[in-house]
């Protein structure tokens, strides 16, 4: 059975977003820090589709939530 490696870049590629480390770092550096009162999945630069994906990832019992939390933490710092 092939095992999938869960990386932050996979979160971006799931939605067809630029997913190189340089592009991810640039997006995070450009938009952080996100205000504490903004729901992570409602950040304005996410598409509706990506917001839905993030909400589902957090609600599901899967491997995605850890990556979503890591991305969230990077945007808050």
Beta strands, then each sheet from edge to edge (+ up, - down):
end
